[in-house]
């Protein structure tokens, strides 16, 4: 983040201590210190107030006073009637913070452009939403609201940042709509929210149909357009520099055939297993193909909604696949009794893609039976703090096969590296089905590096950070009456239901954001979207775009 800008509104006579106490609380919420602040914005008529001037002096930043008409030209996400009546803007703090961030020296403004607030928590109904017409308040998303307004008895405060549009985000920015098109749900004059009746997938058994495109994956959403990516679950800003260096250094050895022994031993040590219980693969996707081709299965069952590649691989190998569909009304939680006793191959994800549900390890282990292969896709388990509910490393569960991927946390989708943990006999069967040298030398070096103590500590830190950012995304989504989220998300993504989500998804694309369609997952339909967890600034801009996309649909 280049800089942060405070917006402060006060009643006359508010003391410095009260202003600074609220400022510090807002900065703590954003995870920033006082040194990150570049300016303090407010209504020009309040700029000389002792509380505001004194707080700015303590912070060592200038006071930026904005005219009431300037503040009124900014649509704010959390409008209030009292400041609107007194000053002409529905939130002095939010409008001033956004203006200060959006007019930072060096910021680029299109002709007639204003500031697009980054938080989409509420409907943009500030007084300025229609001031001067929509063209007077249209801008690319330069300023984002990091912390919406917080209040004490006499002070309000908000925090915004100036965020440049990066090259891969060079897409149409979210544009503000005229005030006549906005509303706050539940307030007088707001259109009613009328849910569309829908049926949810029943937890039952049936043979697959071709109604779902099992080969559609998130990368297809962003492949041809420059969109901000919420469709792919790879962690942003990866691989880290240290891992890139390790991979780059391995290129000097490309003349030799790959030797997986060191990487295999590192994975085994990480999970406290012998090396003969580990198989390295070209991503977890290869493992699904090996399982489908190498293991006999009379009645394979896939628990849905989940990653579709396991079923696609089984079908390609000539298997007739049955499905267990988990139900929305049950929170997409697993009931082990729903899996038929005669299923000899069962596949389930944990945490499950796309629902983000983390099933208890005991519930999954209860699926194990003599003569049954139990495949648990743990591709996202390292995004769960402490990897709780993981079955990796367990040797007491009969027929257990655990799949792991290094793609998501470490940003190695293009390198293709994953691994299988299973009984030695199962590993031997899968290895016989592999081609020679299936994993490249650079991928083996990456696998070894990601098993180090330092790497595991970094992954754990990232998992905690994802949890914080996911909570921020869910809090923003909760402000929309039209959006329903699957409760208890534990992965680096969330699943949401919106009536007509397929149309909303297309509007989001026009506003510069890619979301993962849900209708390719068995058990879901066109009313579902999966959203990747991103940093707070990106999430705020997405929430603003979602607000616009919902309004565009009337």
CORMO-V159936 format. One record per residue. N is the residue number from 1. RES is the residue in three letters. SS is DSSP state (H for helix, E for strand, - for the rest). OMEGA is omega in radians with two decimals (none if undefined). BURIAL is I if it has 16 or more other ideal C-beta (glycine too) atoms within 10 Angstrom, else O. Layout:
N | RES | SS | OMEGA | BURIAL
N | RES | SS | OMEGA | BURIAL
This chain:
1 | UNK | - | -3.09 | O
2 | UNK | - | -3.06 | O
3 | UNK | - | 3.10 | O
4 | UNK | E | -3.07 | I
5 | UNK | E | 3.12 | I
6 | UNK | E | 2.92 | I
7 | UNK | E | -3.07 | I
8 | UNK | E | 2.99 | I
9 | UNK | E | -3.13 | I
10 | UNK | E | 2.88 | I
11 | UNK | - | -3.13 | O
12 | UNK | - | 3.09 | O
13 | UNK | - | 3.12 | O
14 | UNK | - | -3.05 | I
15 | UNK | - | 3.13 | I
16 | UNK | H | -3.08 | I
17 | UNK | H | -3.14 | O
18 | UNK | H | 3.11 | I
19 | UNK | H | -3.10 | I
20 | UNK | H | 3.13 | I
21 | UNK | H | 3.13 | O
22 | UNK | H | 3.09 | I
23 | UNK | H | -3.13 | I
24 | UNK | H | 3.11 | O
25 | UNK | H | 3.13 | O
26 | UNK | H | 3.13 | I
27 | UNK | H | 3.09 | I
28 | UNK | H | 3.13 | O
29 | UNK | H | 3.13 | O
30 | UNK | H | -3.10 | O
31 | UNK | - | -3.09 | O
32 | UNK | - | 3.06 | I
33 | UNK | - | 3.13 | O
34 | UNK | H | -3.09 | O
35 | UNK | H | 3.13 | O
36 | UNK | H | -3.05 | I
37 | UNK | E | 3.14 | I
38 | UNK | E | 3.12 | I
39 | UNK | E | 3.07 | I
40 | UNK | E | -3.11 | I
41 | UNK | E | 3.13 | I
42 | UNK | E | 3.03 | I
43 | UNK | E | -3.04 | I
44 | UNK | H | 3.14 | I
45 | UNK | H | 3.14 | O
46 | UNK | H | -3.01 | I
47 | UNK | - | -3.11 | I
48 | UNK | - | 3.10 | O
49 | UNK | - | -3.11 | I
50 | UNK | H | -3.13 | O
51 | UNK | H | -3.13 | I
52 | UNK | H | -3.13 | I
53 | UNK | H | 3.14 | I
54 | UNK | H | 3.12 | O
55 | UNK | H | 3.11 | I
56 | UNK | H | 3.12 | I
57 | UNK | H | 3.10 | O
58 | UNK | H | -3.14 | O
59 | UNK | H | -3.11 | I
60 | UNK | - | -3.12 | O
61 | UNK | - | 3.12 | I
62 | UNK | E | 2.97 | O
63 | UNK | E | 3.10 | I
64 | UNK | E | 3.14 | I
65 | UNK | E | -3.14 | I
66 | UNK | E | 3.09 | I
67 | UNK | - | -3.11 | O
68 | UNK | H | -3.12 | I
69 | UNK | H | 3.06 | O
70 | UNK | H | 3.13 | I
71 | UNK | H | -3.13 | I
72 | UNK | H | -3.12 | I
73 | UNK | - | -3.13 | I
74 | UNK | - | 3.07 | I
75 | UNK | - | -3.07 | I
76 | UNK | - | -3.09 | I
77 | UNK | - | -3.11 | I
78 | UNK | - | -3.06 | I
79 | UNK | - | 3.07 | I
80 | UNK | - | -3.06 | I
81 | UNK | H | -3.04 | O
82 | UNK | H | 3.09 | O
83 | UNK | H | 3.10 | I
84 | UNK | H | 3.14 | I
85 | UNK | H | -3.04 | O
86 | UNK | H | -2.98 | O
87 | UNK | H | -3.10 | I
88 | UNK | - | 3.03 | I
89 | UNK | - | -3.07 | I
90 | UNK | - | 3.02 | I
91 | UNK | - | 3.11 | I
92 | UNK | H | -3.06 | I
93 | UNK | H | -3.09 | I
94 | UNK | H | -3.13 | I
95 | UNK | H | -3.12 | I
96 | UNK | H | 3.11 | I
97 | UNK | H | -3.13 | I
98 | UNK | H | 3.11 | I
99 | UNK | H | -3.13 | I
100 | UNK | H | 3.12 | I
101 | UNK | H | -3.09 | I
102 | UNK | H | -3.14 | I
103 | UNK | - | 3.08 | I
104 | UNK | - | 3.11 | I
105 | UNK | - | -3.13 | O
106 | UNK | - | 3.11 | O
107 | UNK | - | -3.10 | I
108 | UNK | - | -3.14 | O
109 | UNK | - | 3.06 | O
110 | UNK | - | 3.12 | O
111 | UNK | - | 3.11 | O
112 | UNK | - | -3.05 | O
113 | UNK | E | 3.03 | I
114 | UNK | - | -3.08 | I
115 | UNK | - | 3.04 | I
116 | UNK | - | 3.12 | I
117 | UNK | - | -3.02 | I
118 | UNK | - | -3.09 | I
119 | UNK | - | -3.14 | I
120 | UNK | - | -3.00 | I
121 | UNK | - | -3.12 | I
122 | UNK | - | 3.11 | I
123 | UNK | - | -3.09 | I
124 | UNK | - | -3.08 | I
125 | UNK | - | 3.09 | I
126 | UNK | - | -3.08 | I
127 | UNK | H | -3.07 | I
128 | UNK | H | -3.09 | I
129 | UNK | H | 3.10 | I
130 | UNK | H | -3.14 | I
131 | UNK | - | 3.13 | I
132 | UNK | - | -3.14 | O
133 | UNK | - | -3.06 | O
134 | UNK | H | -3.10 | I
135 | UNK | H | 3.14 | O
136 | UNK | H | -3.08 | O
137 | UNK | H | -3.13 | I
138 | UNK | E | 3.11 | I
139 | UNK | - | 2.92 | I
140 | UNK | - | -2.99 | I
141 | UNK | - | 3.14 | I
142 | UNK | - | -3.09 | I
143 | UNK | E | 3.13 | I
144 | UNK | E | -3.13 | I
145 | UNK | E | 3.14 | I
146 | UNK | E | 3.11 | I
147 | UNK | E | 3.10 | I
148 | UNK | E | -3.01 | I
149 | UNK | E | 3.02 | I
150 | UNK | E | -2.95 | I
151 | UNK | E | 2.82 | O
152 | UNK | - | -3.09 | O
153 | UNK | - | -3.05 | O
154 | UNK | - | -3.03 | I
155 | UNK | E | 2.92 | I
156 | UNK | E | -3.11 | I
157 | UNK | E | 3.04 | I
158 | UNK | E | -3.10 | I
159 | UNK | E | 3.12 | I
160 | UNK | E | 3.12 | I
161 | UNK | E | 3.04 | I
162 | UNK | E | -3.08 | I
163 | UNK | - | 3.13 | I
164 | UNK | - | 3.06 | O
165 | UNK | - | -3.14 | I
166 | UNK | - | -3.02 | O
167 | UNK | H | -3.11 | O
168 | UNK | H | 3.09 | O
169 | UNK | H | -3.07 | I
170 | UNK | - | -3.09 | O
171 | UNK | - | -3.13 | I
172 | UNK | - | -3.14 | O
173 | UNK | - | 3.08 | I
174 | UNK | - | -3.10 | I
175 | UNK | - | 3.13 | I
176 | UNK | - | 3.10 | I
177 | UNK | - | 3.06 | I
178 | UNK | - | -3.07 | O
179 | UNK | H | -3.11 | I
180 | UNK | H | -3.12 | O
181 | UNK | H | -3.07 | I
182 | UNK | - | 3.06 | I
183 | UNK | - | 2.98 | I
184 | UNK | - | -3.06 | I
185 | UNK | - | 3.06 | O
186 | UNK | - | 3.13 | O
187 | UNK | - | 3.11 | O
188 | UNK | - | 3.13 | O
189 | UNK | - | 3.13 | O
190 | UNK | - | 3.08 | O
191 | UNK | - | -3.13 | O
192 | UNK | - | 3.04 | O
193 | UNK | - | -3.08 | O
194 | UNK | - | -3.13 | O
195 | UNK | - | 3.06 | O
196 | UNK | - | 3.13 | O
197 | UNK | - | 3.14 | O
198 | UNK | - | 3.07 | O
199 | UNK | - | 3.11 | O
200 | UNK | - | -3.12 | I
201 | UNK | - | 3.12 | I
202 | UNK | - | 3.04 | O
203 | UNK | - | -3.12 | I
204 | UNK | - | -3.13 | O
205 | UNK | E | 2.99 | O
206 | UNK | E | 3.10 | O
207 | UNK | E | -3.05 | O
208 | UNK | - | 2.94 | I
209 | UNK | - | 3.13 | O
210 | UNK | - | -3.09 | O
211 | UNK | - | -3.09 | O
212 | UNK | - | 3.11 | I
213 | UNK | - | -3.04 | O
214 | UNK | - | -3.12 | I
215 | UNK | - | 3.09 | O
216 | UNK | - | 3.12 | O
217 | UNK | - | -3.00 | I
218 | UNK | H | -3.10 | I
219 | UNK | H | 3.12 | O
220 | UNK | H | -3.12 | I
221 | UNK | H | -3.04 | I
222 | UNK | - | -2.98 | I
223 | UNK | - | -2.99 | O
224 | UNK | - | -3.08 | O
225 | UNK | - | 3.08 | O
226 | UNK | - | -3.10 | O
227 | UNK | - | 2.99 | I
228 | UNK | E | -2.86 | I
229 | UNK | E | 2.93 | I
230 | UNK | E | -3.07 | I
231 | UNK | - | -3.10 | I
232 | UNK | - | -3.01 | I
233 | UNK | - | 3.06 | I
234 | UNK | - | -3.14 | I
235 | UNK | - | -3.11 | I
236 | UNK | - | 3.12 | O
237 | UNK | - | 3.08 | O
238 | UNK | - | -0.04 | I
239 | UNK | - | 3.12 | I
240 | UNK | - | -3.05 | O
241 | UNK | H | -3.12 | O
242 | UNK | H | 3.13 | O
243 | UNK | H | 3.07 | I
244 | UNK | H | 3.13 | O
245 | UNK | H | 3.13 | O
246 | UNK | H | 3.13 | I
247 | UNK | H | -3.14 | I
248 | UNK | H | 3.14 | O
249 | UNK | H | -3.11 | O
250 | UNK | H | -3.06 | I
251 | UNK | H | 3.12 | O
252 | UNK | H | -3.13 | O
253 | UNK | H | -3.05 | O
254 | UNK | - | 3.13 | O
255 | UNK | - | -3.13 | O
256 | UNK | - | 3.07 | O
257 | UNK | - | -3.12 | O
258 | UNK | - | 3.08 | I
259 | UNK | - | -2.99 | O
260 | UNK | - | -2.99 | I
261 | UNK | H | -3.11 | O
262 | UNK | H | -3.14 | O
263 | UNK | H | 3.14 | I
264 | UNK | H | 3.12 | I
265 | UNK | H | 3.13 | O
266 | UNK | H | 3.10 | I
267 | UNK | H | 3.14 | I
268 | UNK | H | 3.13 | I
269 | UNK | H | -3.14 | O
270 | UNK | H | -3.11 | I
271 | UNK | - | 3.11 | I
272 | UNK | - | -3.14 | O
273 | UNK | - | 2.99 | I
274 | UNK | - | -3.10 | O
275 | UNK | H | -3.12 | I
276 | UNK | H | 3.03 | O
277 | UNK | H | -3.07 | I
278 | UNK | E | 2.99 | I
279 | UNK | E | 3.10 | I
280 | UNK | E | -3.07 | I
281 | UNK | E | 3.08 | I
282 | UNK | - | -3.06 | I
283 | UNK | H | 3.12 | I
284 | UNK | H | -3.12 | I
285 | UNK | H | 3.11 | I
286 | UNK | H | -3.13 | I
287 | UNK | H | 3.11 | I
288 | UNK | H | 3.11 | I
289 | UNK | H | 3.13 | I
290 | UNK | H | 3.12 | I
291 | UNK | H | -3.11 | I
292 | UNK | H | -3.06 | I
293 | UNK | H | -2.97 | I
294 | UNK | H | -3.03 | I
295 | UNK | - | 3.08 | I
296 | UNK | - | 3.12 | O
297 | UNK | - | 3.10 | I
298 | UNK | - | -3.13 | O
299 | UNK | - | 3.08 | I
300 | UNK | E | -3.14 | I
301 | UNK | E | 3.08 | I
302 | UNK | E | 3.13 | I
303 | UNK | E | -3.09 | I
304 | UNK | E | -0.04 | I
305 | UNK | - | 3.05 | I
306 | UNK | - | 3.08 | I
307 | UNK | - | -2.96 | I
308 | UNK | - | -3.07 | I
309 | UNK | H | 3.10 | I
310 | UNK | H | 3.13 | I
311 | UNK | H | 3.13 | I
312 | UNK | H | 3.14 | I
313 | UNK | H | 3.11 | I
314 | UNK | H | 3.13 | I
315 | UNK | H | 3.13 | I
316 | UNK | H | 3.14 | O
317 | UNK | - | 3.05 | I
318 | UNK | - | -3.13 | O
319 | UNK | - | 2.94 | I
320 | UNK | - | -2.98 | O
321 | UNK | - | 3.00 | I
322 | UNK | E | -3.12 | I
323 | UNK | E | 2.87 | I
324 | UNK | E | -3.11 | I
325 | UNK | E | 3.08 | I
326 | UNK | - | -2.97 | I
327 | UNK | - | 3.09 | I
328 | UNK | H | -3.08 | I
329 | UNK | H | 3.05 | O
330 | UNK | H | -3.11 | O
331 | UNK | - | -3.10 | O
332 | UNK | - | 3.13 | I
333 | UNK | - | -3.10 | I
334 | UNK | - | 2.91 | I
335 | UNK | - | -3.07 | O
336 | UNK | H | -3.12 | I
337 | UNK | H | -3.13 | O
338 | UNK | H | 3.14 | I
339 | UNK | - | -3.07 | I
340 | UNK | - | -3.08 | O
341 | UNK | - | -3.05 | O
342 | UNK | - | 3.06 | O
343 | UNK | - | -3.11 | I
344 | UNK | - | 3.01 | I
345 | UNK | E | -3.12 | I
346 | UNK | E | -3.13 | I
347 | UNK | E | 3.10 | I
348 | UNK | E | 3.08 | I
349 | UNK | E | 3.12 | I
350 | UNK | - | -0.18 | I
351 | UNK | - | -2.96 | I
352 | UNK | - | 2.99 | I
353 | UNK | - | 0.37 | I
354 | UNK | - | -2.97 | I
355 | UNK | - | -3.09 | I
356 | UNK | - | 3.11 | I
357 | UNK | - | 3.05 | I
358 | UNK | - | -3.12 | I
359 | UNK | - | 3.07 | I
360 | UNK | - | 3.13 | O
361 | UNK | H | -3.13 | I
362 | UNK | H | 3.14 | O
363 | UNK | H | 3.13 | O
364 | UNK | H | 3.12 | I
365 | UNK | H | 3.13 | I
366 | UNK | - | 3.10 | I
367 | UNK | - | -3.08 | I
368 | UNK | - | 3.11 | I
369 | UNK | - | 2.96 | I
370 | UNK | - | 3.14 | O
371 | UNK | - | 3.13 | O
372 | UNK | - | 2.99 | I
373 | UNK | E | -3.13 | I
374 | UNK | E | -3.08 | I
375 | UNK | E | 3.14 | I
376 | UNK | E | 3.13 | I
377 | UNK | E | -3.14 | I
378 | UNK | - | -3.10 | I
379 | UNK | - | -3.10 | I
380 | UNK | - | -3.06 | I
381 | UNK | H | -3.13 | I
382 | UNK | H | 3.00 | I
383 | UNK | H | 3.11 | I
384 | UNK | - | -3.14 | I
385 | UNK | H | 3.14 | O
386 | UNK | H | -3.11 | O
387 | UNK | H | -3.14 | I
388 | UNK | - | -3.09 | O
389 | UNK | - | 3.08 | I
390 | UNK | - | 3.04 | I
391 | UNK | - | 3.11 | I
392 | UNK | - | -3.11 | I
393 | UNK | - | 3.12 | O
394 | UNK | - | 3.08 | I
395 | UNK | - | -3.08 | O
396 | UNK | - | -3.12 | O
397 | UNK | - | -3.07 | I
398 | UNK | - | 3.07 | O
399 | UNK | - | -3.06 | I
400 | UNK | E | 3.01 | I
401 | UNK | E | 3.13 | I
402 | UNK | E | 3.11 | I
403 | UNK | E | 3.08 | I
404 | UNK | E | 3.10 | I
405 | UNK | E | 3.02 | I
406 | UNK | - | -3.09 | I
407 | UNK | H | -2.88 | I
408 | UNK | H | -3.07 | I
409 | UNK | H | -3.01 | I
410 | UNK | H | 3.08 | I
411 | UNK | - | -3.08 | I
412 | UNK | - | -3.12 | I
413 | UNK | - | -3.12 | I
414 | UNK | - | -3.12 | O
415 | UNK | - | 3.10 | I
416 | UNK | - | 3.09 | I
417 | UNK | - | 3.08 | I
418 | UNK | E | 3.12 | I
419 | UNK | E | 3.14 | I
420 | UNK | E | 3.03 | I
421 | UNK | E | -3.09 | I
422 | UNK | E | 3.09 | I
423 | UNK | - | -3.10 | I
424 | UNK | H | -3.13 | O
425 | UNK | H | 3.11 | O
426 | UNK | H | 3.11 | I
427 | UNK | H | 3.14 | I
428 | UNK | H | 3.10 | O
429 | UNK | H | -3.12 | I
430 | UNK | H | -3.11 | I
431 | UNK | H | 3.12 | I
432 | UNK | H | 3.14 | O
433 | UNK | H | -3.14 | O
434 | UNK | - | 2.95 | I
435 | UNK | - | 3.07 | O
436 | UNK | - | 3.07 | O
437 | UNK | - | -3.05 | O
438 | UNK | - | -3.09 | I
439 | UNK | - | -3.07 | I
440 | UNK | - | 3.12 | I
441 | UNK | H | 3.09 | I
442 | UNK | H | 3.13 | I
443 | UNK | H | 3.10 | I
444 | UNK | H | 3.08 | I
445 | UNK | H | 3.12 | I
446 | UNK | H | 3.14 | I
447 | UNK | H | 3.12 | I
448 | UNK | H | -3.10 | I
449 | UNK | H | -3.08 | I
450 | UNK | H | 3.08 | I
451 | UNK | - | -3.10 | I
452 | UNK | - | 3.13 | O
453 | UNK | H | 3.14 | O
454 | UNK | H | 3.14 | O
455 | UNK | H | 3.13 | I
456 | UNK | H | 3.08 | O
457 | UNK | H | 3.10 | O
458 | UNK | H | 3.11 | I
459 | UNK | H | 3.11 | I
460 | UNK | H | 3.10 | O
461 | UNK | H | 3.12 | O
462 | UNK | H | 3.13 | I
463 | UNK | H | 3.10 | I
464 | UNK | H | 3.14 | O
465 | UNK | H | 3.10 | I
466 | UNK | H | 3.12 | I
467 | UNK | H | 3.11 | I
468 | UNK | H | -3.11 | O
469 | UNK | H | 3.09 | I
470 | UNK | H | 3.11 | I
471 | UNK | H | 3.11 | O
472 | UNK | H | 3.10 | I
473 | UNK | H | -3.12 | I
474 | UNK | H | 3.10 | I
475 | UNK | H | 3.10 | O
476 | UNK | H | 3.14 | I
477 | UNK | H | -3.12 | I
478 | UNK | - | -3.14 | O
479 | UNK | - | -3.11 | I
480 | UNK | - | 3.10 | I
481 | UNK | - | -3.06 | O
482 | UNK | - | -3.00 | I
483 | UNK | E | 3.04 | I
484 | UNK | E | -3.12 | I
485 | UNK | E | 3.04 | I
486 | UNK | - | -3.03 | I
487 | UNK | - | 3.00 | O
488 | UNK | - | -3.14 | O
489 | UNK | - | -3.13 | I
490 | UNK | - | -3.13 | I
491 | UNK | - | 3.12 | I
492 | UNK | - | -3.14 | I
493 | UNK | E | 3.08 | I
494 | UNK | E | 3.10 | I
495 | UNK | E | -3.09 | I
496 | UNK | E | 3.06 | I
497 | UNK | E | 3.08 | I
498 | UNK | E | 3.07 | I
499 | UNK | - | -3.10 | I
500 | UNK | - | -3.09 | O
501 | UNK | H | 3.12 | I
502 | UNK | H | 3.10 | O
503 | UNK | H | 3.10 | O
504 | UNK | H | 3.13 | I
505 | UNK | H | 3.12 | I
506 | UNK | H | 3.09 | O
507 | UNK | H | 3.09 | I
508 | UNK | H | 3.10 | I
509 | UNK | H | 3.13 | I
510 | UNK | H | 3.11 | I
511 | UNK | - | 3.01 | I
512 | UNK | - | -3.07 | I
513 | UNK | E | 3.08 | I
514 | UNK | E | 3.05 | I
515 | UNK | E | -3.10 | I
516 | UNK | E | 3.10 | I
517 | UNK | E | -3.08 | I
518 | UNK | - | -2.98 | I
519 | UNK | - | 3.06 | I
520 | UNK | - | 3.10 | I
521 | UNK | - | 3.05 | I
522 | UNK | - | -3.09 | I
523 | UNK | - | 3.09 | I
524 | UNK | - | 3.13 | I
525 | UNK | - | -3.02 | I
526 | UNK | - | -3.10 | I
527 | UNK | - | -3.08 | I
528 | UNK | E | 3.02 | I
529 | UNK | E | 2.98 | I
530 | UNK | E | -3.09 | I
531 | UNK | E | 3.09 | I
532 | UNK | E | 3.07 | I
533 | UNK | - | 3.12 | I
534 | UNK | - | 3.11 | I
535 | UNK | - | -3.00 | O
536 | UNK | H | -3.12 | I
537 | UNK | H | 3.12 | I
538 | UNK | H | 3.13 | I
539 | UNK | H | 3.14 | I
540 | UNK | H | 3.11 | I
541 | UNK | H | 3.08 | I
542 | UNK | H | 3.14 | I
543 | UNK | H | 3.06 | I
544 | UNK | H | 3.12 | I
545 | UNK | H | 3.10 | I
546 | UNK | H | 3.08 | I
547 | UNK | H | -3.14 | I
548 | UNK | H | -3.11 | I
549 | UNK | H | 3.11 | I
550 | UNK | H | 3.12 | I
551 | UNK | H | -3.13 | O
552 | UNK | H | 3.13 | I
553 | UNK | - | 3.10 | O
554 | UNK | - | none | O
